[in-house]
Amino acid sequence: MKQYDVVVIGSGASGGAVAHTLTKAGYKVAVVEKGRLIKREEFTKDELAYCRRDIVTPNLFEEYHVIEEKVDGKWEGTPTYDSGWSFWNGNVVGGSSNFMSGMLHRMHPDDFRLKSKYGAIKGANVVDWPISYDEMEPYYLKAEELVGISGKYEKHPYEPPRSTADFTQPPTQENAVVKLLDKSCAELNIKSLVTPRSVLSQNKGHRKACYYSNFCGSYGCSSGAKGSSREALLMPALASGNLTLLSNTYVKSLHTSKKEAVDYAVVVDVLTGKEKQLYADLFVVAAQAHESARLLLNSASEFHPNGLANSSGELGKNLIFSAGGSGQGELHADKLKEIRFEELMQTGLFVNRSILDWYFIDHWWDGTFKGGSVEFMFEHQNIISRARKNSEENGQLVWGKALGEKLTERFTKQKSIRFEIFNDWLPNDNCFVSLDKTHKDKYGMPVGRLRVEAHPQDLKVGKYIAEKCEKVLEEMGAQNIYSSVSSSPPQNLIAGGCRFGDDPKTSVLNRYCQAHDVPNLFVADASFMPTGGSVPYTWTIYANAFRVADHIVKVLKEKQI
Amino acid sequence: MKRRNFLLLGSMLGMTHYLHAKPSSSFERSFKKVEATLRAVQEHMFPQGSKIPSAQSMHTIQFLFDTVSHETYDKDIRKFVIEGAEELQRREKGKFLSMNTQEKEEALRTYEKTRYGSNWLSRIMTLTMEGLFSDPIYGSNKKEAGWKALNAYGGVPRPRTKYIAL
C-alpha cells in the first residue's frame, strides 16, 4: 500500500526544508502542491501578470476564505470573492517564498520566553515557547547557509547571538541613499543595521548572484538568487532522486482508520479532477498556517470528531499575523542632502537597512514593553501601481494634462523611501480559523473562516515606533511624510493555529511539531508559533522546519511510528 | 495549439483583423455598442499634447477590450465596464460623444460625484493605465512610450507571452 516514506503537503519554505532534509537522508518523499511549477526560466517581471492578476493564486470565485471582522459590535463574515482581499500567497511550487522581498531576521532569545519576560497581558494568550533560542540557533545557521542569507553582522544589544562570526555571503549592493539614512540615524542617536536578506550576493551552486532587476518582492527570481524553497531546497531534493513532486495536486483531507495514525491523504488532480489516495508512513502538513489548520479541521473522523489532532480543542486557535504598519516620505531632487539625485535614482540596488533599537522598550517615561523591528526600502518600483496611486487628489481622479504633469513630476523628480514596522501580533481569543458552515471551495471542501481581531497593545506599539521612524525620514529631508498603523492583518505574514507545547491539553503539537494525538503527523509550517516575535517569520519558518525534519529522520530511523 | 494561445499569437502577429472576422460573442456585441463611449472617456482622460502618451495614439481601447474579454478577467468587472458606459450614455441622453471637451469634462465630473460613476471612472482609469504602463507585449505601451515618458522601465526578463503561458 505504502507509496512513500513521507508525504509533505505544501512546497513553501517549511515543506521545502523538510523535503530537503529527508531526501538527503535517503527517504522517499512526495511533496504535494496545489499550484503548478513555474521554473526559473519562466519567471518574468511582468507587472500585469504577477501583481495585478490571479496568476499565482487561485481565482477567488473558486477558492476563498471568509473573513470575520467586527462591524458595529457584531462579527460579520465576508467572503474574499466579495471583498477582493485575498488570503492566498503564491500557490505555486515553492509557495510564497518565490515572491518574498527576503528581508529576514532571527527572533531574539527573549521572544522564546515572552511571558516570563513581560508577564501576562490582559486579553492576550501569551505563553513561553517550549524550546529556547539555543535549540533553534543551529538551524538558523543552517537556513542562513543553505537557503543563502547575505548580510553583515554588527554588534547590537538586541541582535540575537550567533554561533559563527559573520554571514558567509556579504550584503547585496546598496543604493547611495544608505549614506543619507545612516547619517540621519546617527544624528538621532539611532543605530542602523545592515539587513540580512535571503538574496545571494555571490553565485552559489546552481544559483546565480542577484542581478539587481529592480523588481524583487512580488516577483519570482530569474537568477535563482532569492532563497525560495524551490531554488534552494526543492531543486537539490529533486536531484537526489528521492523526491516526487506532485504539483497541481490538492489535498482534501487526511484519512484515519484508527486513532493513532494517518494512513493516507485524499488528493485531487486539479487539472483532471481525478481523486486518489497517497499512502505513506508519515505525513507533514506545511500548507501555510490558516490552510494547515483548515486541512486538519477538514480531516475530522470518528476517531477525531473535532478535527484531526484536536483533542485539546486548540486547533485553529491563536492565529497570529505580524502587527505593525508602514510609512513613507518623498526625497525631492531640489532638496536632497548628502547624495546626488542621479545616485538616488539608480535602480535595482537595495536599501538594506534595519533598526532594532526599539525591539525592547525600557524607558523612564514610555514604560517597559515589547517593541518591534523596522525595515527601510524604496517604494515598490511597480510602474502601473505607482502611476495609479498618484492619479487621485482630494477624492477626485486627476486626468487630462494635469495627470501628465503630476506623473512625470512624481516619477522623475523624486523617489519615495519607505519603512515597515514588524511587532508582535498578540494571540487572543478573537483571532482564529475555523471551518465555514456554508461556504465550500470548488472541490467541495468547507473554506476557512478567519476571525482577525488585533489586541490594542499591537496598535500602541506600532504607533510608538512609527513616530520614531517618521523622525528618521524628517532628518533625511523627506517631504510629505506619512505612516499608517492599523489593526488590519497582513495576509502574507500568518502563523499560529497549531500551537506547540509540552502539555497535550493546551497545545496541538509537541516540541518537535509532532501532533500530540497522532504520532505520524507533523505540522512544519508557522502554525506552531505561540507568539511570532517582532520580525518577519520566514527565517524562523525555515529554521524550525529544518529542526523538525531532523527529528523526523530520528523518528523514522528508530521506527518510532 | 490552444485557442487562447492562437489568439494571443494572432494579436502579436498582426492577425487581429482576421480574428475580428470571427463571429461576435455576446460580450463582443455589448462591447461594440459602448466602444465609442469608452474610447471617448479614455481619450478625455489621456488626451493628446500631455506629457504622457495619449489613449488614441496608444490604442488603449484595444487593450481594454483584450483585457476584460480575457477569460481570466473578473466577470463582474467585465459586466461593470459595459454597464457603466451604458449609464453614461443614458445620463447624457446619448449626446456624450458629440460634446466638446469642456462639456465632456462637466459630464464626467458630474458622473464622478455619484458613487457608481466614481467607481466606474476609477476602473476605466486603471484599465487605461494598465495598458499604457504594462509591458509593450500587451499592445498599448507602443515602443515603450509610456515607460519613456516616466523614465521608468519594466525589469528583465521581459514577458514573452501575455500573462505567462497559461
Chai-1 contact restraints between the chains, C-beta under 6 A:
chainA,res_idxA,chainB,res_idxB,connection_type,confidence,min_distance_angstrom,max_distance_angstrom,comment,restraint_id
A,T44,B,P157,contact,1.0,0.0,6.0,A-B,restraint_1
A,T44,B,P159,contact,1.0,0.0,6.0,A-B,restraint_2
A,K45,B,G154,contact,1.0,0.0,6.0,A-B,restraint_3
A,K45,B,G155,contact,1.0,0.0,6.0,A-B,restraint_4
A,D46,B,D135,contact,1.0,0.0,6.0,A-B,restraint_5
A,D46,B,P159,contact,1.0,0.0,6.0,A-B,restraint_6
A,L48,B,S134,contact,1.0,0.0,6.0,A-B,restraint_7
A,A49,B,Y163,contact,1.0,0.0,6.0,A-B,restraint_8
A,A49,B,I164,contact,1.0,0.0,6.0,A-B,restraint_9
A,S213,B,G155,contact,1.0,0.0,6.0,A-B,restraint_10
A,N214,B,G155,contact,1.0,0.0,6.0,A-B,restraint_11
A,F215,B,G155,contact,1.0,0.0,6.0,A-B,restraint_12
A,S222,B,P157,contact,1.0,0.0,6.0,A-B,restraint_13
A,I383,B,F133,contact,1.0,0.0,6.0,A-B,restraint_14
A,I383,B,A152,contact,1.0,0.0,6.0,A-B,restraint_15
A,I384,B,M129,contact,1.0,0.0,6.0,A-B,restraint_16
A,I384,B,E130,contact,1.0,0.0,6.0,A-B,restraint_17
A,I384,B,F133,contact,1.0,0.0,6.0,A-B,restraint_18
A,A387,B,M129,contact,1.0,0.0,6.0,A-B,restraint_19
A,A387,B,F133,contact,1.0,0.0,6.0,A-B,restraint_20
A,R388,B,T126,contact,1.0,0.0,6.0,A-B,restraint_21
A,R388,B,M129,contact,1.0,0.0,6.0,A-B,restraint_22
A,L397,B,L121,contact,1.0,0.0,6.0,A-B,restraint_23
A,L397,B,M125,contact,1.0,0.0,6.0,A-B,restraint_24
A,W399,B,M45,contact,1.0,0.0,6.0,A-B,restraint_25
A,G400,B,P47,contact,1.0,0.0,6.0,A-B,restraint_26
A,K401,B,S50,contact,1.0,0.0,6.0,A-B,restraint_27
A,G404,B,S50,contact,1.0,0.0,6.0,A-B,restraint_28
A,G404,B,K51,contact,1.0,0.0,6.0,A-B,restraint_29
A,G404,B,I52,contact,1.0,0.0,6.0,A-B,restraint_30
A,L407,B,I52,contact,1.0,0.0,6.0,A-B,restraint_31
A,T408,B,K51,contact,1.0,0.0,6.0,A-B,restraint_32
A,F411,B,L150,contact,1.0,0.0,6.0,A-B,restraint_33
A,F411,B,A152,contact,1.0,0.0,6.0,A-B,restraint_34
A,T412,B,N151,contact,1.0,0.0,6.0,A-B,restraint_35
